[in-house]
Each structure stands twice: as structure tokens, then as C-alpha cells.
């Protein structure tokens, strides 16, 4: 986590600031094919500059590109994608930029934020002392029957519609109040890619005014705690700086990954299901295994910093937990994994809820201590790095 820590401590510039220094040698009004060709051509330039900055061989230029930059190109491509939406693996092709059209995610062009705050429930490396600056978007591209954020993932109208500038102001507030990162989550953030990339593109030069703060504050869950704004929390070379954290189900496409590679400093993917029928049966999600393992393999190939989360579900040890851990051990053996024991019945799996669906009765309890113990034992047998993350917040108190 050397890069993430350097950006969090403002000893290095976030990736989005590096992307803002790479010139895009194409008009942003060019064809989408030409824009992707330029992104592919400039990605190696970005990676070389990033490598040299990490190694102390180069410094960030003081000023952004006066003309179009790689960051601007990412923003333009995200909006082009919205017009035939291929953010997520459903690849529904709907023109979400037209208000009368909704994608598989049930969304048009608007993005809604349910809430945002200093999150002290994330892994220690992300929450630190001041919390992770977590922004919760509504709706999701998966339909997990047991979702523990079901109030926002299943209700597309939850929360407030936000403009990119308001979203940028939310991120700015969290960082200037001391949060260690900006944590894009949901629901799922992938289906809001256009709004997020646009907001990130505004952050470096953002100076929120009174109207911006008035628009941003109503959704802030902890505004009454009286966090003080201090510019030293989020500045590098005199401008806004914060590590960007992508906290996602990873059910997204290659083009979305290409854009995010240039903007995200650290990744927090969920890896829920094994290669069988559990994903379509429990989350109505086809192509799950190949999509998520493909995206994780890309992160490994790219040398990105990440933590994988796996939630142990009752009655899903053999079909989900063990195959997930085996795949990680065989393909990403040095990647830290949080084997989570926090599952509880929720949404359509909670027998005390009027939403309960009896077909999910196998998920209508917590994972047993023996199931958690078996997951931990298998992780240990495989040599997975899970103990520090999994023991620190585990609800059962189990240790090997």
C-alpha cells in the first residue's frame, strides 16, 4: 500500500492529478473510436510518469495542461459510454443520456447520493483515525437478495440528485475534514461512472462557494459532529489531493476499467460468488465469475494496490467461499483478503421482514462459527494474507 499511503499523507499526487498533466492530442469532439485510440496511446505515457513519480525520478508539473488532458479525455469518454451504456457487464446499450431511457440499473443520466460521511467501519488501513470519506450512491447493477444496503441498492429514487460539482464538493468536504481517502461506493459506483469522473476532473481547482456547500450538506450524515475544515489535510503542491478508492462489486466492463485505471489509487473489490449458479440465483447476475475474475486479474497484471473482500454466507462454503479463496491463492497470492464474518439476513433473506422470500431460506441465518472457522482454515492452508484484516473487525471473535 506504499502508493496509497503516500497520496493519503500528501507526499505524492493522486493519479487524477497526474492524468491532468498528460496532453490529449485529439479534439474532444472527435469520434468515440478516435478518443479511445488516444486514451490507449496516452496510457503508457501516464504509466511512465506515474512510475517515475513513485520512484522519486520525476515531480508533478505545477500547472495542468492548458488544453485537453488525459483527465478531460476520461470525462468525455464516460459521457460517450453513457449514450450506449456499457459501464457494467450487462452492457445494455441503453442511451441513458435521454431522460426517458433507463438502463438495466434502472437509472437514466441522474446520479443520486444517499449519504456521505466519515466511515469508521472500513478496514483499518482505509479508515485510519479520521475515517474513510465514503460517498454512498443509490441503485446497483446486481440484485443480491441478501444486500445489507438494500435500502439504497434496491430503491433507485433514494437520496438526492447531485450534479458533478455538488459531488466534487462532497469529496472536497470529506478530505478537508481529514478523511484519508474518497471512497466511491453504493449500491455500486460503476453505474454512476460519468458523474464520478466529471466530479474528479473538477477537484484539483475546486473552491466551493456558499451555494456549493448548501447543495452538498443536506446529504452529509455527520455534519452535526462539527468536523473542522483544514486545507493541510488535502493539499499537494497547493491544490486538492486525495487518494481515490473504488469500492465496487467489480461487475464492470473493460472500457470502464481502462478509465478507472487512470484515476483510482486503490481498489476495494467484493468477490462474492463461486463459478456455479449462485450468482444468477442470488443476485440475478449472469457472467459473474468470468467478469469479476477477469477484472481482478487485470488489477494484478497492472500492479495496482487493492484489498479483496469476501463475505462468508451460510450454506455457501463449498460453492462460493472455497472456490473464491482458491482462485485468489492461485492467481493473486500476495493480495490481502478480508474474509468477512459479518453476514446477517437482510432484504429478501430476513425472515422478520415483510420482504422475506422463502426461496432464500438457506440464507435466513448468520454463518455458523464452524463455517467461519473452515473459511479461515482454508485461507491459512492456501497461504492467503487474511489474518490482519479478518480478525481486526470480526464479529465472532474467532481466531485460528
C-alpha positions as CSV (number, residue, x, y, z in Angstrom):
1,X,0.0,0.0,0.0
2,X,3.0,2.3,-0.5
3,X,1.4,4.4,-3.2
4,X,-1.9,4.7,-1.4
5,X,-0.2,5.8,1.9
6,X,1.9,8.4,0.0
7,X,-1.1,10.0,-1.5
8,X,-3.1,9.8,1.7
9,X,-0.3,11.6,3.5
10,X,0.1,14.2,0.7
11,X,3.6,13.0,-0.1
12,X,2.6,12.2,-3.6
13,X,-0.1,13.4,-6.1
14,X,-3.2,11.4,-6.7
15,X,-3.4,9.7,-10.1
16,X,-6.1,12.1,-11.3
17,X,-3.7,14.9,-10.9
18,X,-1.1,13.1,-13.0
19,X,-3.7,12.4,-15.7
20,X,-4.4,16.2,-15.8
21,X,-0.7,16.7,-16.9
22,X,-0.8,14.4,-19.9
23,X,-1.9,16.2,-23.1
24,X,-4.6,14.7,-25.2
25,X,-3.7,15.2,-28.8
26,X,-7.2,14.9,-30.2
27,X,-10.2,17.1,-30.2
28,X,-12.8,16.1,-27.5
29,X,-15.4,16.4,-30.3
30,X,-13.7,13.6,-32.3
31,X,-15.4,10.2,-32.9
32,X,-15.6,7.8,-29.9
33,X,-13.2,5.4,-31.7
34,X,-10.6,8.2,-32.1
35,X,-11.0,9.1,-28.4
36,X,-10.4,5.5,-27.3
37,X,-7.4,5.3,-29.6
38,X,-5.9,8.4,-27.9
39,X,-6.6,7.0,-24.5
40,X,-4.8,3.8,-25.4
41,X,-1.9,5.8,-26.8
42,X,-1.5,8.1,-23.8
43,X,-2.0,5.4,-21.1
44,X,1.7,4.3,-21.5
45,X,2.8,7.9,-21.2
46,X,0.7,8.2,-18.0
47,X,2.1,5.0,-16.6
48,X,5.7,6.0,-17.3
49,X,5.2,9.4,-15.5
50,X,3.4,7.6,-12.6
51,X,6.3,5.1,-12.3
52,X,8.9,7.9,-12.2
53,X,6.9,9.9,-9.6
54,X,6.6,6.8,-7.5
55,X,10.4,6.2,-7.8
56,X,11.3,9.8,-7.0
57,X,12.6,10.3,-10.5
58,X,10.1,13.0,-11.5
59,X,7.9,15.6,-9.9
60,X,4.4,16.7,-10.8
61,X,4.2,19.7,-13.1
62,X,2.8,22.7,-11.2
63,X,0.1,23.5,-13.8
64,X,-2.5,21.4,-15.5
65,X,-2.5,21.1,-19.3
66,X,-4.0,24.3,-20.7
67,X,-5.7,22.4,-23.4
68,X,-7.4,19.0,-23.3
69,X,-5.7,16.5,-21.0
70,X,-6.0,12.7,-20.4
71,X,-8.3,13.5,-17.5
72,X,-10.6,15.5,-19.8
73,X,-10.5,12.6,-22.2
74,X,-11.6,10.2,-19.5
75,X,-14.5,12.5,-18.7
76,X,-15.6,12.8,-22.3
77,X,-15.4,9.0,-22.8
78,X,-17.5,8.4,-19.8
79,X,-20.3,10.5,-21.2
80,X,-19.9,8.9,-24.6
81,X,-20.3,5.5,-22.9
82,X,-23.5,6.7,-21.1
83,X,-25.1,7.2,-24.5
84,X,-24.9,3.5,-25.2
85,X,-24.4,2.4,-21.7
86,X,-21.6,-0.2,-21.3
87,X,-20.4,0.7,-17.8
88,X,-21.2,-2.7,-16.4
89,X,-21.2,-6.2,-17.7
90,X,-24.8,-6.1,-18.6
91,X,-23.7,-3.9,-21.5
92,X,-27.4,-3.0,-22.0
93,X,-26.6,-0.3,-24.7
94,X,-29.3,2.0,-23.5
95,X,-28.9,5.7,-24.2
96,X,-29.1,6.8,-20.5
97,X,-28.4,10.4,-21.5
98,X,-32.0,10.7,-22.6
99,X,-34.3,11.1,-19.6
100,X,-36.9,8.7,-20.9
101,X,-34.4,5.8,-21.2
102,X,-33.4,3.7,-18.2
103,X,-30.6,1.1,-18.2
104,X,-30.6,-2.3,-16.6
105,X,-29.6,-0.5,-13.4
106,X,-33.0,1.4,-13.6
107,X,-31.1,4.7,-14.0
108,X,-31.1,7.5,-16.5
109,X,-28.4,10.1,-16.5
110,X,-29.0,11.4,-13.0
111,X,-26.9,10.2,-10.1
112,X,-28.2,10.2,-6.6
113,X,-26.3,10.2,-3.3
114,X,-28.0,8.6,-0.4
115,X,-25.5,9.9,2.2
116,X,-21.8,10.6,2.8
117,X,-19.7,10.7,5.9
118,X,-16.5,9.8,7.7
119,X,-16.8,6.0,7.7
120,X,-15.2,4.2,10.7
121,X,-16.4,0.7,9.8
122,X,-13.9,0.1,6.9
123,X,-10.6,-1.8,7.2
124,X,-8.1,0.0,9.4
125,X,-5.8,0.8,6.5
126,X,-8.6,2.8,5.0
127,X,-10.4,4.3,8.0
128,X,-7.3,5.3,9.9
129,X,-8.0,7.8,12.7
130,X,-10.2,10.2,10.8
131,X,-12.3,7.8,8.8
132,X,-12.8,6.9,5.1
133,X,-14.6,9.6,3.1
134,X,-17.4,7.4,2.0
135,X,-20.0,8.5,-0.6
136,X,-23.0,6.1,-1.0
137,X,-24.7,6.1,-4.4
138,X,-28.2,4.7,-4.9
139,X,-29.1,1.7,-7.1
140,X,-27.0,-1.2,-8.2
141,X,-26.3,-3.3,-11.3
142,X,-26.6,-6.5,-9.2
143,X,-29.8,-7.7,-7.4
144,X,-28.3,-9.5,-4.3
145,X,-31.2,-11.0,-2.3
146,X,-29.3,-10.5,0.9
147,X,-28.0,-7.0,0.3
148,X,-27.1,-5.2,3.6
149,X,-27.5,-1.8,1.9
150,X,-30.8,-2.8,0.4
151,X,-32.5,0.5,1.2
152,X,-30.2,2.2,-1.2
153,X,-29.4,-0.5,-3.7
154,X,-33.0,-1.5,-4.4
155,X,-34.5,2.0,-4.4
156,X,-33.3,4.0,-7.3
157,X,-35.1,7.1,-6.0
158,X,-33.4,7.1,-2.6
159,X,-31.2,10.0,-1.8
160,X,-30.6,13.3,-3.6
161,X,-29.8,14.0,-7.2
162,X,-26.3,15.5,-7.4
163,X,-24.5,17.4,-10.1
164,X,-20.8,16.6,-10.7
165,X,-19.9,19.9,-9.0
166,X,-22.0,19.0,-5.9
167,X,-20.4,15.6,-5.9
168,X,-17.0,17.2,-6.1
169,X,-17.9,19.5,-3.2
170,X,-18.9,16.4,-1.1
171,X,-15.5,14.8,-1.8
172,X,-13.7,18.1,-1.0
173,X,-15.5,18.5,2.3
174,X,-14.7,15.0,3.4
175,X,-11.0,15.4,2.6
176,X,-10.7,18.9,4.1
177,X,-12.2,17.5,7.3
178,X,-9.4,14.9,7.5
179,X,-10.7,11.8,5.8
180,X,-7.9,9.6,4.5
181,X,-9.4,8.9,1.1
182,X,-12.5,9.4,-1.1
183,X,-14.4,6.1,-1.0
184,X,-16.8,5.7,-4.0
185,X,-19.4,3.1,-3.1
186,X,-23.1,2.3,-3.2
187,X,-25.3,0.5,-4.2
188,X,-22.5,0.4,-6.7
189,X,-20.5,3.3,-8.1
190,X,-19.9,1.8,-11.6
191,X,-23.3,2.8,-12.9
192,X,-22.5,6.4,-11.9
193,X,-19.2,6.5,-13.7
194,X,-20.0,9.6,-15.8
195,X,-20.8,11.7,-12.8
196,X,-17.9,10.5,-10.7
197,X,-15.3,11.0,-13.5
198,X,-16.7,14.5,-14.1
199,X,-16.5,15.3,-10.4
200,X,-13.0,14.1,-10.1
201,X,-12.0,16.2,-13.1
202,X,-13.1,19.3,-11.1
203,X,-11.4,18.5,-7.8
204,X,-7.9,19.9,-8.3
205,X,-9.1,23.5,-8.9
206,X,-12.3,23.4,-6.8
207,X,-13.0,26.2,-4.5
208,X,-16.5,25.6,-3.2
209,X,-18.7,28.7,-2.6
210,X,-21.7,29.1,-0.3
211,X,-24.1,27.8,-2.9
212,X,-22.0,24.6,-3.4
213,X,-21.9,23.9,0.3
214,X,-25.7,24.5,0.7
215,X,-26.2,21.9,-2.1
216,X,-23.8,19.4,-0.6
217,X,-24.6,19.5,3.1
218,X,-28.1,18.0,3.3
219,X,-26.9,14.5,2.5
220,X,-24.0,14.6,4.9
221,X,-24.8,12.2,7.8
222,X,-22.2,13.6,10.2
223,X,-22.3,17.3,9.6
224,X,-23.5,17.9,13.1
225,X,-20.3,16.4,14.5
226,X,-18.5,19.7,13.9
227,X,-15.6,18.5,11.8
228,X,-13.3,21.4,11.1
229,X,-12.1,22.2,7.6
230,X,-8.3,22.4,7.4
231,X,-6.6,22.7,4.0
232,X,-3.5,20.9,5.2
233,X,-5.5,17.7,5.2
234,X,-5.8,17.6,1.4
235,X,-3.2,19.6,-0.4
236,X,-0.2,18.7,-2.6
237,X,1.7,21.5,-4.3
238,X,-1.1,23.9,-3.3
239,X,-4.0,22.1,-4.8
240,X,-6.6,19.5,-3.8
241,X,-5.2,16.0,-3.3
242,X,-6.7,12.7,-2.0
243,X,-6.4,9.1,-2.9
244,X,-9.4,7.8,-4.8
245,X,-10.8,4.4,-3.6
246,X,-13.0,2.3,-5.9
247,X,-15.3,0.2,-3.6
248,X,-17.3,-2.0,-6.0
249,X,-18.8,-5.3,-6.9
250,X,-16.5,-5.3,-9.9
251,X,-19.2,-6.3,-12.3
252,X,-18.0,-3.9,-14.9
253,X,-16.6,-3.8,-18.4
254,X,-13.1,-3.4,-19.8
255,X,-13.7,0.1,-21.0
256,X,-14.8,1.2,-17.5
257,X,-11.6,-0.4,-16.1
258,X,-9.4,1.5,-18.6
259,X,-10.8,4.8,-17.4
260,X,-10.6,4.0,-13.7
261,X,-7.0,2.7,-14.0
262,X,-6.0,6.3,-14.7
263,X,-8.0,7.8,-11.7
264,X,-8.1,5.3,-8.8
265,X,-5.3,5.0,-6.4
266,X,-6.5,1.9,-4.5
267,X,-9.2,-0.7,-5.1
268,X,-11.6,-2.5,-2.7
269,X,-13.4,-5.2,-4.8
270,X,-16.1,-7.6,-3.5
271,X,-15.7,-11.2,-4.6
272,X,-18.9,-12.7,-3.6
273,X,-19.7,-15.9,-5.6
274,X,-18.1,-19.0,-6.9
275,X,-18.2,-20.2,-10.6
276,X,-21.6,-22.0,-10.3
277,X,-25.2,-20.9,-10.3
278,X,-25.1,-18.9,-7.1
279,X,-24.6,-15.5,-8.8
280,X,-27.6,-15.8,-11.1
281,X,-29.8,-17.4,-8.5
282,X,-29.0,-15.0,-5.6
283,X,-28.2,-11.8,-7.5
284,X,-29.7,-12.2,-11.0
285,X,-26.2,-11.7,-12.3
286,X,-25.0,-13.7,-15.3
287,X,-21.4,-13.9,-16.4
288,X,-20.4,-13.1,-12.8
289,X,-17.3,-15.4,-12.3
290,X,-15.6,-14.6,-15.6
291,X,-16.3,-10.9,-15.2
292,X,-15.0,-10.4,-11.7
293,X,-12.0,-12.8,-12.0
294,X,-11.1,-11.0,-15.3
295,X,-11.2,-7.6,-13.7
296,X,-9.2,-8.8,-10.7
297,X,-6.6,-10.4,-13.0
298,X,-6.3,-7.0,-14.7
299,X,-5.5,-5.3,-11.5
300,X,-2.9,-7.9,-10.7
301,X,-1.4,-7.5,-14.1
302,X,-1.4,-3.7,-13.8
303,X,0.3,-3.9,-10.4
304,X,-2.5,-2.0,-8.6
305,X,-2.9,-1.8,-4.9
306,X,-6.1,-3.5,-3.6
307,X,-7.8,-5.4,-0.9
308,X,-10.3,-8.2,-1.8
309,X,-13.4,-8.6,0.4
310,X,-15.2,-11.9,0.6
311,X,-18.4,-12.3,2.7
312,X,-18.9,-15.8,4.1
313,X,-22.5,-16.7,3.5
314,X,-24.4,-19.6,5.3
315,X,-24.6,-22.8,3.3
316,X,-22.3,-21.4,0.6
317,X,-18.9,-22.6,1.8
318,X,-18.3,-25.3,-0.8
319,X,-19.8,-23.5,-3.8
320,X,-18.6,-19.9,-3.1
321,X,-16.1,-19.3,-0.3
322,X,-13.7,-22.2,-1.1
323,X,-13.5,-21.5,-4.9
324,X,-13.1,-17.8,-4.3
325,X,-10.2,-18.3,-1.9
326,X,-8.6,-20.9,-4.2
327,X,-8.8,-18.6,-7.2
328,X,-7.1,-15.8,-5.3
329,X,-4.4,-18.1,-4.0
330,X,-3.6,-19.4,-7.5
331,X,-3.8,-16.1,-9.3
332,X,-3.1,-13.3,-6.9
333,X,-1.3,-15.0,-4.0
334,X,0.1,-11.8,-2.4
335,X,-3.2,-9.9,-2.4
336,X,-4.6,-9.2,1.1
337,X,-8.1,-10.6,1.6
338,X,-10.7,-9.8,4.2
339,X,-12.6,-13.0,4.9
340,X,-15.7,-11.4,6.4
341,X,-17.9,-13.0,9.0
342,X,-20.4,-10.1,9.2
343,X,-23.2,-11.6,7.2
344,X,-26.7,-11.2,8.6
345,X,-30.0,-11.9,6.8
346,X,-31.3,-8.8,5.2
347,X,-33.6,-7.5,2.4
348,X,-35.3,-10.7,0.9
349,X,-33.5,-13.1,3.2
350,X,-34.6,-11.7,6.6
351,X,-37.5,-13.8,8.0
352,X,-38.6,-10.9,10.2
353,X,-39.0,-8.7,7.2
354,X,-42.2,-8.4,5.1
355,X,-39.9,-8.6,2.1
356,X,-38.8,-12.1,3.0
357,X,-38.9,-14.6,0.2
358,X,-39.0,-18.3,1.3
359,X,-36.9,-19.4,-1.6
360,X,-33.9,-17.7,0.1
361,X,-34.4,-19.6,3.4
362,X,-30.9,-21.1,3.2
363,X,-29.6,-17.5,3.7
364,X,-32.0,-16.7,6.5
365,X,-29.4,-17.1,9.3
366,X,-25.9,-16.0,10.1
367,X,-22.9,-18.1,9.0
368,X,-22.1,-20.5,11.8
369,X,-18.9,-20.4,13.8
370,X,-17.9,-23.7,12.1
371,X,-18.4,-22.2,8.6
372,X,-16.3,-19.2,9.5
373,X,-13.6,-21.5,11.1
374,X,-13.5,-23.6,7.9
375,X,-13.1,-20.5,5.8
376,X,-10.2,-19.2,7.9
377,X,-8.6,-22.7,7.9
378,X,-8.8,-23.0,4.2
379,X,-7.4,-19.4,3.7
380,X,-4.5,-20.4,6.0
381,X,-3.8,-23.6,4.2
382,X,-3.6,-21.7,0.9
383,X,-1.2,-19.1,2.4
384,X,-3.7,-16.2,1.9
385,X,-2.9,-13.0,3.7
386,X,-6.2,-12.6,5.6
387,X,-5.5,-12.6,9.4
388,X,-4.8,-8.9,10.0
389,X,-7.8,-7.8,8.0
390,X,-10.3,-10.6,9.0
391,X,-9.5,-10.7,12.8
392,X,-9.5,-7.0,13.4
393,X,-13.2,-6.5,12.9
394,X,-14.6,-10.0,13.0
395,X,-17.9,-10.3,14.8
396,X,-17.5,-13.9,16.1
397,X,-14.1,-13.3,17.7
398,X,-12.8,-16.5,16.1
399,X,-9.0,-17.0,15.6
400,X,-7.1,-19.9,14.3
